Amino acid sequence: MKNLFLLLLVCCLVTTTYAQDLYTIKVGTFRDVKADDFTALKAQGFIYGISGADNTTDVYVGHFSDQVKAMTTARTMAANGFRNAQAFVLSSATGQSVTVIQIALYSGTRPIDWATLERAGQLYVETVDGTTKVLTGIYPDARTAANFLPAIRALGYTDAFVRSINNVRLVPITTFETGIKKPLIPLSLQTAKNTEVPLSPSPNPVSAGSGGAAPSTQGTLPSAPTTYNPPLSSNSPQPYNPPVTAAPNTGAASFSLPAGANAPNLPAIDGKIKRLSSADLQRVLKEKGYYSGEVDGYYGPGTAAAYQAAWDGMPEIRKYRKLTEMATEPAGGRDLVSQWPEIQTLLAITEDLSAGMANDTRARQLVQQRAQLSVARQPLNETAASRVNNWATTIWTNLEDWATEDPLHAQMFSAFRLSYYQSQVRLEDHYMDQGLSPMAAKDLATAMLQNLSGAQLDRFL
C-alpha cells in the first residue's frame, strides 16, 4: 500500500509539472537577424524567433519554469542594453495536446547539429531551464507517429520515442535558429492567437541606466475568461500554437469523404474520359495496394473506391489531412479551389516539403493571379502551355530523385503523388465544365497546380 501511495504521488507530481505554465522573455523586434547575433544571451536560455512583417523577427529567450527567474533575467537584459526586454507567461490552459517524436536532448549551451537533425523532418524544441529536447512532427495521433518511428530510428536516432506535449511548449525551428539557408519559398503557417499575458509589474520594462526603483519580482497575472483572445501587438508575443485537435483513435471511419458536400463548388469527375492524370493516379493506388484493376486512364467506380480507401487508410494522407489547417496562404484568404479536400491536403504536403522558409511576396503574387486563373475559359497559348508542362516535368524528375534519399522522403513523396494526381483530375473537370477540351483542361490544371504549389516547390527546380 505504501509503494502504491508513492507511485500515485509521483504520477501527480509528473502531471503537475507537465501542465505548469512556462515563462519567456521577449528581447525585442529586430530586422534581418539570426540566433547567432545574440550570442551574449545564450547563457540565459534558448534563443528563438517569430517572423514578423517586413523581414522583422520577434526574438525571445526561454523558456523558464520559474516566474521570478524570468522577470529577474528580463530586468538584467534591460539593464545591459536590451531596453525592451520583458517577461511573458505562456499559459498551458490555452494549448492542447499534440503528438510528436522526441529525437534528441541537449543541455546547457552545447551546440546543436541542426543540419543532421533536419533529416528527420520539421523540427520543434521543448526548452525549459537550459534543457532542450528536439522533436519532430506533428502527427495526427500516436498510431500514425508509431508508423513513422522506425524510419526516424533508422536515421540514427535509436532512442527516439513517441510522446504527447502541450503545443504551447513547442518552438518551431526555422532558419533563424539553424542559420541554414534553403532555396525554398513556402506558404506561411496559420498560428492560433495565444493568450500570453505580460507579467506585471508594468508593461514598461526598466530602461538601461534608469534611476527608478526596481519593480517587485512577485508579478500577478491578470485574470481572463477562457475565451480571452486579446488583439496582438508589437508588445504581445505570438509563439507557435498549431491548430491541431487531437482526435480519438477510431480508425478510418472517423474521416469524412474526400468529395464531401462541405467543399464549395466541387466539380464531379467524369469517368468516361480517358486521361493521363487518371492513369497516373491509378499507378500510385496500385503501388500502394489499393487498386487491383487495369491502368486504363478512366476514373471509374473502381478507381474512385480505391482512392477513397487510400484517403481513409494511408498513414501519410491521414497525417496531412489533420494538418490541412496549417497550410494557408499568407494573404488574401482561401479561394474556393483551395478549399477542395484533395487540394487542402496537397497544400499541407507542399508546406512540409518547403521545410520552413518563406517568401510572402511571391506567395501573395500567386494568390492574386489565382482568381483569374480559376475562372479561365480560354486555353493557354502554346508558350504558356509549354512553360507549365516543363515545370511539371522538372518537378517530378527532381522529386523522384529526392525521394530515394531516405524513407521519410519516400513517404512524403507518396502522399504528394496521390494528392497531386487527384487534384489534377478534379481541376481538369473544373475546366472542362467551363467548355474547354480535355487537352486544354489538362494544361490549365497544370498551371493551377503550379500556382498552388510553385512557391513551395522552387527548391526542386
C-alpha positions in Angstrom: 0.0 0.0 0.0 2.9 2.3 0.8 4.5 1.7 -2.6 1.2 2.3 -4.3 0.8 5.6 -2.5 4.3 6.7 -3.5 3.6 5.7 -7.1 0.4 7.8 -7.2 2.3 10.7 -5.6 5.0 10.6 -8.3 2.3 10.4 -11.1 0.6 13.5 -9.6 3.9 15.4 -9.5 4.7 14.5 -13.1 1.2 15.6 -14.2 1.5 18.8 -12.3 5.0 19.5 -13.9 3.7 18.8 -17.4 0.7 21.1 -17.0 2.5 24.0 -15.4 2.8 27.4 -17.2 6.1 28.4 -18.7 7.6 31.9 -19.0 9.5 33.5 -21.8 11.3 36.8 -22.4 10.7 38.9 -25.5 14.1 40.6 -26.2 12.7 42.9 -28.9 11.8 43.2 -32.5 14.7 43.2 -35.0 15.3 43.2 -38.7 17.4 40.7 -40.7 18.8 38.8 -37.7 19.6 35.3 -36.7 20.1 33.5 -33.4 23.9 33.8 -33.7 23.6 37.6 -33.5 22.5 37.2 -29.8 25.5 35.1 -28.6 25.7 37.2 -25.5 22.3 36.0 -24.4 22.8 32.2 -25.0 23.8 31.6 -21.4 20.3 32.9 -20.3 18.3 30.3 -22.3 17.4 29.1 -25.8 17.1 31.9 -28.4 14.3 31.7 -30.9 12.5 33.9 -33.2 9.0 34.5 -34.6 8.8 36.1 -38.0 7.0 39.4 -38.4 6.2 41.8 -41.2 8.9 43.4 -43.4 11.6 40.9 -42.6 11.4 41.6 -38.9 11.8 39.0 -36.2 10.5 39.0 -32.6 13.4 37.5 -30.6 12.7 35.5 -27.4 14.8 33.8 -24.8 13.3 30.9 -22.8 11.7 29.0 -21.6 11.7 29.3 -17.8 9.7 27.3 -15.3 10.0 30.0 -12.6 8.3 33.3 -12.9 10.7 35.2 -10.7 13.7 33.8 -12.7 12.1 35.1 -15.9 11.4 38.5 -14.6 14.8 38.9 -13.0 16.5 37.8 -16.2 14.4 40.3 -18.2 15.5 43.1 -15.9 19.1 42.1 -16.3 18.8 42.2 -20.1 17.1 45.6 -19.9 19.9 47.0 -17.8 22.5 45.6 -20.2 21.2 47.3 -23.4 18.1 45.3 -24.4 15.8 48.0 -23.1 12.6 46.4 -24.4 13.2 43.0 -22.7 10.0 41.9 -21.0 8.8 38.6 -19.4 5.6 36.9 -20.5 3.7 33.9 -19.3 2.8 31.0 -21.7 -0.4 29.6 -20.3 -0.7 25.9 -20.7 -4.5 26.3 -20.4 -4.6 27.9 -23.9 -2.9 24.9 -25.6 -3.8 21.4 -26.4 -2.1 18.0 -26.5 -0.4 17.0 -29.8 1.7 14.0 -30.7 5.4 14.3 -31.6 8.5 12.1 -31.7 11.4 13.1 -29.5 14.8 12.5 -31.2 17.5 14.3 -29.1 18.2 16.1 -25.9 20.8 18.9 -25.3 21.8 20.6 -22.1 23.4 24.0 -21.4 25.0 25.8 -24.3 26.2 22.6 -26.1 25.9 23.3 -29.9 23.1 21.6 -31.7 23.8 19.9 -35.1 20.7 21.2 -36.9 21.8 20.1 -40.3 21.8 16.4 -39.2 18.7 16.7 -37.2 16.7 18.2 -40.1 16.8 14.9 -41.9 14.0 13.8 -39.5 11.6 16.4 -40.9 10.1 19.5 -39.4 11.8 20.2 -36.0 10.5 21.7 -32.8 12.1 22.1 -29.4 10.8 22.0 -25.9 13.2 24.1 -23.9 13.0 24.6 -20.2 15.6 26.0 -17.8 18.6 25.1 -20.1 17.5 21.7 -21.2 16.4 21.4 -24.8 14.5 18.5 -26.2 14.4 18.2 -30.0 11.2 16.8 -31.5 9.7 16.2 -34.9 6.0 16.0 -36.0 3.3 17.0 -35.5 1.4 13.7 -36.1 -2.4 13.3 -36.0 -2.3 10.5 -33.4 0.0 8.1 -31.6 -0.6 5.3 -34.1 0.5 7.5 -37.0 3.6 8.6 -35.1 4.4 5.0 -34.3 4.3 4.2 -38.0 6.9 6.9 -38.6 9.1 5.8 -35.6 11.1 3.0 -37.4 12.1 5.4 -40.2 13.2 8.0 -37.6 15.3 5.4 -35.7 16.8 4.2 -39.0 18.3 7.7 -39.4 20.4 7.0 -36.3 18.0 8.3 -33.6 17.8 4.9 -31.9 16.4 6.3 -28.7 13.6 8.2 -30.4 10.1 7.8 -28.9 6.6 8.9 -29.3 5.2 11.4 -26.8 2.4 13.9 -26.2 3.0 17.5 -25.4 1.0 20.7 -24.9 1.6 22.7 -28.1 2.2 25.9 -26.1 5.5 24.4 -25.1 6.7 23.9 -28.7 9.1 26.2 -30.5 9.2 25.6 -34.3 12.7 25.6 -35.7 13.4 27.8 -38.7 16.4 29.3 -40.4 16.6 31.9 -37.6 17.7 29.2 -35.2 19.6 27.0 -37.6 21.3 29.6 -39.7 20.9 27.2 -42.7 19.7 29.0 -45.7 17.5 27.0 -48.1 16.2 27.8 -51.6 12.6 27.3 -50.5 9.6 29.6 -50.5 6.7 28.1 -48.6 3.3 29.3 -47.6 3.1 30.9 -44.1 1.7 28.7 -41.3 -1.5 29.9 -39.7 -1.0 30.2 -36.0 -3.7 30.4 -33.4 -3.6 33.5 -31.3 -2.5 32.6 -27.9 -3.3 34.2 -24.6 0.2 35.1 -23.4 -0.1 37.9 -20.8 2.8 40.2 -19.8 3.9 39.7 -16.3 3.2 42.6 -14.0 4.6 44.9 -12.7 4.2 47.4 -15.5 4.3 46.8 -19.3 7.2 49.3 -19.4 10.4 47.4 -18.5 13.3 49.1 -16.7 15.4 51.0 -19.2 19.2 50.9 -19.2 20.5 53.5 -16.8 17.1 54.1 -15.2 17.3 55.6 -11.8 13.8 54.4 -10.8 13.2 51.7 -8.2 13.3 48.2 -9.5 9.9 46.5 -9.8 8.8 43.8 -7.5 9.7 40.2 -8.6 6.3 38.9 -7.5 4.1 39.8 -10.5 0.5 38.8 -10.6 -1.3 37.7 -13.8 -4.5 39.5 -14.8 -7.4 37.2 -14.7 -9.2 36.4 -18.0 -12.1 34.3 -19.1 -11.3 31.2 -21.1 -12.4 32.8 -24.3 -10.0 35.8 -23.7 -8.2 36.5 -27.0 -6.6 39.9 -27.0 -5.5 41.7 -30.2 -1.9 41.1 -31.0 0.5 44.0 -30.9 4.2 44.6 -31.0 4.2 44.0 -27.2 2.3 40.7 -27.4 4.3 37.6 -28.2 2.9 35.2 -30.6 4.5 31.8 -30.0 3.7 29.0 -32.3 0.4 27.3 -31.4 -0.6 25.0 -34.3 -4.3 24.5 -34.6 -4.2 20.7 -34.4 -7.0 18.9 -32.5 -6.4 15.5 -31.0 -9.0 13.1 -32.2 -10.0 9.8 -30.8 -8.3 6.8 -32.5 -11.5 5.5 -34.1 -9.9 4.3 -37.4 -10.6 5.3 -41.0 -14.3 5.8 -40.4 -13.6 8.9 -38.4 -12.7 10.8 -41.5 -15.1 12.5 -43.9 -15.4 11.6 -47.5 -12.9 13.2 -49.8 -15.7 14.6 -52.0 -17.6 15.9 -49.0 -20.6 18.1 -49.5 -19.0 20.8 -47.3 -16.5 21.7 -50.1 -17.9 24.5 -52.2 -18.3 24.1 -56.0 -16.6 20.7 -56.0 -16.8 19.5 -59.6 -17.9 16.0 -60.4 -15.4 13.7 -62.0 -16.3 12.4 -65.5 -15.3 8.7 -65.6 -15.9 8.4 -69.3 -12.9 10.5 -70.4 -9.5 8.7 -70.8 -6.7 10.8 -69.4 -3.1 10.7 -68.3 -3.8 12.1 -64.8 -6.2 9.2 -64.1 -3.7 6.7 -65.2 -1.0 8.3 -63.0 -3.4 8.2 -60.1 -4.2 4.5 -60.8 -0.4 3.7 -60.8 0.0 5.2 -57.3 -3.0 3.4 -56.0 -1.8 0.1 -57.4 1.7 0.6 -55.9 0.2 1.3 -52.5 -2.0 -1.8 -52.7 -5.4 0.0 -53.0 -6.2 -0.7 -56.7 -6.1 -4.0 -58.5 -7.7 -3.1 -61.8 -6.1 -2.1 -65.1 -4.3 1.2 -65.5 -6.6 2.4 -68.3 -6.9 6.1 -67.6 -10.6 6.0 -66.8 -11.7 7.3 -63.4 -14.4 4.7 -63.0 -16.0 3.3 -59.8 -13.0 1.0 -59.1 -10.6 4.0 -59.2 -13.0 6.1 -57.1 -13.3 3.3 -54.5 -9.5 2.8 -54.4 -8.9 6.5 -53.9 -11.5 6.5 -51.1 -9.7 3.6 -49.4 -6.3 5.4 -49.7 -7.8 8.6 -48.5 -9.0 6.9 -45.3 -6.2 4.4 -44.9 -2.8 5.7 -45.9 -1.0 6.9 -42.8 0.8 9.6 -44.8 -2.5 11.0 -46.0 -4.1 10.8 -42.6 -1.3 12.8 -41.2 -1.6 15.6 -43.8 -5.3 15.7 -43.6 -5.0 16.6 -39.9 -2.5 19.3 -40.8 -4.6 21.0 -43.5 -5.4 23.9 -41.2 -1.7 24.8 -41.1 -1.3 25.2 -44.9 -2.9 28.6 -45.7 -2.0 31.4 -47.9 -0.1 34.3 -46.3 -2.5 36.9 -47.6 -5.9 37.0 -49.3 -7.5 34.1 -47.6 -8.5 30.8 -49.1 -10.1 30.8 -52.6 -12.7 28.2 -53.5 -10.3 25.9 -55.3 -8.1 25.8 -52.2 -11.0 24.5 -50.2 -11.3 21.3 -52.1 -10.3 18.4 -49.8 -7.6 17.0 -52.1 -6.1 20.4 -52.6 -6.2 21.3 -48.9 -4.2 18.1 -48.4 -1.8 18.9 -51.2 -1.1 22.3 -49.7 -0.3 20.7 -46.3 2.2 18.3 -48.1 3.9 21.0 -50.1 4.2 23.1 -46.9 6.1 20.2 -45.3 8.2 19.8 -48.5 9.1 23.5 -48.3 10.8 22.9 -44.9 10.1 26.2 -43.2 11.4 29.0 -45.5 9.0 31.8 -46.6 8.7 34.3 -49.3 5.4 36.1 -48.7 5.9 38.4 -51.6 5.9 35.6 -54.2 3.1 33.8 -52.4 0.9 36.9 -52.5 1.6 37.3 -56.2 0.4 33.8 -56.8 -2.7 34.3 -54.8 -3.5 37.4 -56.8 -3.1 35.5 -60.1 -5.2 32.6 -58.8 -8.6 34.2 -59.1 -8.2 34.9 -62.8 -6.7 31.5 -63.5 -9.5 29.7 -61.7 -12.2 31.2 -64.0 -10.2 30.9 -67.2 -12.4 30.0 -70.2 -9.7 30.1 -72.9 -6.9 27.6 -73.5 -3.3 28.6 -72.6 -1.3 29.8 -75.6 1.4 27.5 -76.9 4.2 29.2 -75.0 2.4 29.2 -71.6 1.4 25.6 -72.0 5.0 24.6 -72.8 6.2 26.5 -69.8 3.9 24.9 -67.2 4.4 21.4 -68.6 8.2 21.9 -68.5 7.8 23.0 -64.9 5.8 19.8 -64.1 8.4 17.6 -65.8 11.3 19.1 -63.9 9.5 19.0 -60.5 8.6 15.3 -61.0 12.2 14.3 -62.0 13.8 16.1 -59.1 11.2 14.9 -56.5 11.7 11.3 -57.6 15.5 11.7 -57.1 14.9 13.3 -53.7 12.5 10.6 -52.6 15.3 8.0 -52.9 17.5 9.7 -50.3 15.7 8.3 -47.2 12.5 6.6 -46.1 10.8 9.8 -44.8 11.3 11.4 -48.2 9.7 8.4 -49.8 6.6 8.6 -47.5 6.2 12.3 -48.2 6.5 11.7 -51.9 3.8 9.0 -51.9 1.4 11.4 -50.2 2.3 14.1 -52.7 1.8 11.9 -55.7 -1.6 10.8 -54.6 -2.9 14.3 -53.7 -1.4 15.9 -56.8 -2.9 13.5 -59.3 -6.3 13.5 -57.6 -6.2 17.3 -57.6 -5.2 17.3 -61.3 -8.2 15.1 -62.2 -10.5 17.4 -60.3 -9.1 20.5 -61.8 -9.4 19.1 -65.3 -13.1 18.5 -64.7 -13.4 22.0 -63.4 -12.0 23.4 -66.7 -14.0 21.0 -68.8 -17.1 22.2 -67.1 -16.2 25.7 -68.5 -16.4 24.2 -72.0 -12.7 23.5 -72.6 -11.4 20.4 -74.3 -9.6 17.7 -72.2 -6.2 18.8 -73.6 -6.8 22.4 -72.8 -8.2 21.5 -69.4 -5.0 19.4 -68.7 -2.8 22.4 -69.4 -4.8 24.8 -67.3 -5.0 22.2 -64.4 -1.2 22.0 -64.5 -1.0 25.8 -64.5 -3.2 25.9 -61.4 -1.1 23.3 -59.6 2.0 25.4 -60.3 0.2 28.4 -58.9 -0.9 26.5 -55.8 2.4 24.8 -55.1 5.1 26.5 -57.1 6.3 28.8 -54.3 6.9 25.8 -52.1 8.5 23.6 -54.7 11.1 26.0 -56.1 13.8 24.1 -54.3 13.2 21.2 -56.7 13.7 23.2 -59.9 
